[in-house]
Amino acid sequence: MSAERLLGAYAAGIFPMSEGQDDPEVFWVDPRFRGVIPLGGFHISRSLARRIRRGGYEVTANRDFGGVLAGCADRPSTWINAEIAGAYGALHEAGHCSSVEVWQDGALVGGTYGVTLGGAWFGESMFSRRADASKLALAHLVHRLRLDGFTLFDTQFLTPHLASLGAVEIPRMVYRRRLANALRLDARFRGPAKGMPPPPLTR
């Protein structure tokens, strides 16, 4: 999969997956219903708000893309095989795939990565080695996307975990209309190297 082919697929509303880490085959997915996080509707629970206020962690962007990719693939069952990992690494080098990292005591404890195209962020995967680390990454990411002019946060599928954070499911045709509008924009993900600003806290 070349970077150009991947970007063309995302622009058409499809994305690649594999049956497993050791499966060399890649197939393309076009869900009938799509998960999205409304950028104005991310839910920060009271417990997550307390965790953000307590601090003791650092959030960065694109400091360790390889580490985030490896963390996302480090699970008993994963769709990230060698070809997919290499393709997203190439997309990262081309400036179309970014990571958000959460650090504690100098260690990478969580993060997420996604593809950027126009005003759309296509969330690919996330991982957590300490409690709430992936939630912290998403909270800071959503705040950054809003500041940077993005209008679409595609989560591909809706899971109970994502639903608890405000994600919803929309039909394929609605998604494609939103995608077409987002692709007309020229947003830039500008996560700072030394730390992202804290997201606004809701009560």
C-alpha positions, 0 to 999 in steps of 0.5 A, a space after each residue: 500500500 503506497 501513501 498515495 493509495 491510502 490517501 485516496 482510499 480515505 478520501 473515498 471513505 474506506 480504510 484498510 484492515 487485516 485479520 491479524 498481526 501475522 496475516 499478510 492479507 489486507 482488506 478494505 472496509 466501508 462500514 454501513 454505519 460509521 462512528 464519529 466523535 462530534 468535536 463539540 460533543 466530547 464528553 469529559 466525565 467528572 473523574 476524567 476532569 479530576 485526572 486532568 486537573 491533578 496533572 502529573 503527566 505530559 501530552 505531546 504530538 509526533 514525539 514517538 510515532 513508532 512507539 504509539 504504533 507499537 503500543 496500539 499493536 501490542 495486544 492479543 488480537 490486532 488488525 495491524 500487520 507488518 504491511 499496515 504498520 509500514 504504510 502508516 509509517 510512510 504516511 507519517 513521514 509524508 505528513 499525513 499521519 500523526 500521533 498523540 503521546 501521554 507520558 508519565 515519569 518519562 515513560 510512554 503510557 498511552 496514546 493514539 494515532 490517526 490520518 489527517 486529510 483536509 479537515 478530517 482526522 481518521 482515528 486509527 487506534 489507541 492504547 493505554 498502559 495506565 488508567 485513563 491514559 488513552 482518555 487523556 490522549 483523546 481529550 487533548 486531541 479533540 481540543 487540538 483538532 478544534 483549535 486547528 480547524 478540523 470538522 470531522 473526527 472519524 472513529 470508524 466504528 462505535 464501541 461502548 468505550 467511545 460512546 461513553 466519550 460522546 461518539 455517535 454512529 451515523 449512516 454511510 451516506 451522512 458520513 460521506 457528505 460530512 467527509 466531502 465537506 471536511 476534505 474541502 478544508 485545509 486544516 493543519 494538525 499543529 500539536 506542539 513538540 513540548 506539550 499540548 494545552 489542556 482541554 477545557 473542562 466541563 462540569 
